[in-house]
């Protein structure tokens, strides 16, 4: 049992060292706090207190050095020293130990008007939106299966509509390729053939005119 407790303590100290490294890295961009080598298992078994004490001393000195470099860390440590309750979640029934009786009284008196206001709001909500009767609730429960079927049917119809839109887009694309682009290509071809025929006719007419002039 003692060995397990010592191992747990050493692992906890390792986690604390890692957290301190992360804090220093965030603040300074580098971590100079090193994780001390764990002693051999035989030495841990014979002198676990010495190992824990040395590592705690190392962590305290590293934290003090970090606080000397960073004013933010120093202010947080001072806050923790003066108001330790801020760093621990206390139960609602526990009175903060750092506040005097007069301070607690002022907080209670300042919050006193909120109680009737909250109570009136809750009462208005209950009165304006009463709980439905058992018959209405039973009717809603009985309609749940139909609502589920309708929801599934709606999803099927949405899928069918999506499929029809895709098919319509493909049909429109096919019609555009055949009717519009195809007709345009056909008219272009006919226009070219007509231009070639007109040129042939003009050449024939020119040749006949020359023959008639020569005769």
Beta strands, then each sheet from edge to edge (+ up, - down):
end
